[in-house]
Each structure stands twice: as C-alpha cells, then as structure tokens.
C-alpha cells in the first residue's frame, strides 16, 4: 500500500496521483507539485489515502510544498498574461494566413513554456508561426491541436437541455458514444436531436445505456411470437421503462392488447411478420393482392379456329437452338486497365529487344566463323582428250 493524494490542474479535468511526502493536505486546498512539464500549481481533489501498488501509474511524482499567497498572485498574473498572448497569437495567425482557430492559451506556473491550443480541419504547417511567437515571448512555445469535444470542454456553454455542458461541469474524460445507443433507447435518429454543441453525439446517451441493455435482455423484441393468457400473438410495440408490450392476437381482428412482459412467454424471437401474414392468408383461403388482381377473368366468346398451316420442319434446321447466357466480364477500372496495358507493352518490348540481341549475336558469330574459315578451292577432274569420232552421233561419218 502507498499513500497518495489526488491533484487536479483544471476546474474540470483528470485527477493525478502524487506522493505527499509526509504532508497532510485537505480537500480543495492548493499545492505545488512536480510534473513532466515542470513545476505546476494544482488543487487537491482527494486528500491523503492509500492505494494498491499495482494501481499506481509510474513514475509517481512528489508534492513540493503547500501553496502560499504569493503562489496565488503568480497564478493570477499568469492568467492576465494569457489574455495578452491570446490576442498576439491571433494577429500572427492572420498575418501568416493559416486556417486554424485559436481556442486557449496556457502559461506554466514558472512561465517556462506557453501552450497554444487550436483546432483545424487538417494538418497545419505552423513552423514560421512558432518562430515569430518565440521571438516575441522569449520562451518555449508549444502549439497543440485538439478536437471539437475538447474545444467545447474548454469554452463551456449550455446544452439542449438548458443545463451547462456535462464535459465542462463534471466529466473527467470522454466516453465513446455510438448511434446504437440512440436506437436502443428509441430516440429520433435526426442528427440535430441527438448531437451536442460540439457536433458529436451527446455524452448523456451513455448514462442510461446499461439500464436499457438490461431491459432489452428481459423484454421480448418486436415481431416476436409470444404466448399470452389469451392465446398466441405477435408483439407490435414495447415500452421498456414501463415494462409493457402490445400484442396482436393471431385469431382475432381486435386491436392489440396491452400485457406486462412477465405475462408473456417468447415462442419464437425475431421478425416473423411476413411469414405469419403468408400463413394466415393461406389458412383462411384469402388471395394475395397480386392474385386478386390477376384472378379468374371472363372467358371470351368462342371464335372459329382457322386451320394452322402445316410446316415441315427438318431435324436440326428450323428448330431454334437455345441461346447460352453470355458471361459478363467484370468491369475493370481505369487504373487496372492502364497497368495491364503497360505490362503487356513492357513484355513485348523486352521480347523484341531480346530477339534483336539474339539475332545480332548469332550474326556476329556467323561473321566471325566466315572470316576464320577459308573455303577450299573447287577442283574439277582433268579433261580427257577426245578421240576421233568420239562424241558424235551415230550414222554420220566424215567423208
């Protein structure tokens, strides 16, 4: 077990644990503590108490001393300087034409650093702004971008209920809120009805969410088939807070009856309205609207049928062949098509280059072989001298 005290640095903010170092303090008193940002002036939210060692967030800072009247005057002087720094920073923002909204300025207790809180739609390049502010104030400058929820918490205001904003009154941290919470509570999904001053979903949707979840687990949902003291029926409407359900009996044309949820037994949960209406129409012999529109029509007057011309069809010639459904190729987007075409062109170019290089190499090798290889001279057999009468046609003689 470790003895700690809880200190809050803003009117509505997180409570941090500090080591009192054998100092006894009362609630709502002020102390000077050591933080990561330096020496700070804070208010005691929880007096001395002991906590488990595994619940302590390391490192555990220590309390320097109790605050004095001079410390309070220093804080008041810092608040005056913060207003002047706010006006100077706004002028610098307009001079640099930056799309940002200054929300708050905060001086540290020892005036070693000035923090400027702002909101913006996207990222802002404020490097030149920091240089100008540092040249004016001659101290460390830090610009911190915050969200719209933090902005509403710093500025404060009134909610749609007429009371001060919860985040500026008692909420230490923001809890996640989803649209399903509004659906479970049966609220209107109009954004103007369920959104707060910050433009986000109201934080109060989270307050009663657990209670509604418990009620939903013990209440039959809408369109569930249930067993009532008067027979089976379907739930048409539920009232979670009152614990009542309206049930329309199956074999009755009366208006839905009101039952307590303890009197109902769920036979089939879920949406069965379409199935029940279909079975009911089949049991009572009622025709569907489409069947009533396309019901039996009066038969036309008999007409004299003309003899149909005889057509001789040859097998496989006049008979129509069934057409196969054409497979539709998936439509490719422009980027995929350009990538595919570029890849094909690159492959063709690489193939052509490789083919040309191969032909050049083969031609060079053939040329070298031709130069190195000498062709032997062509040799013919010696001519034999012709004799008298050899080679002349028969029957002719020389006289």
Buried (B, 14 or more C-beta within 10 A) or exposed (E): EEEBBBBBBEEBBEBBBBBBEEBEBEEEEBBBBBBEBEBBBBBBBBBBEEEEEEEEEEEEBEBBEBBEEEBEEBBEEBEEBBEEBBEBBEEBBEEBEBEBEBBBBBBBBBBEBBBBBBBEEEEBEBEEBBEBBEEEBEEBBBBEBBEEBBBBBBEBEEBEEEEEBBBBEEBEEBEEBEEEBBEBBEBEEEEEEBEBBBEBBBBBBBEBBEEBEEBBEEBBEBBBBBBBEBEBBBBBEBBBEEEBBBBBBBEEEEEBBEBEBEBBEBEEEEEBEEEBEEEEBEEEEEEEEEEEEEEEEEEEEEEEEEEEEEEEEEEEEEEEEEEEEEEEEEEEEEEEEEEEEEEEEEEEEEEEEEEEEEEEEEEEEEEEEEEEEEEEEEEEEEEEEEEEEEEEEEEEEEE
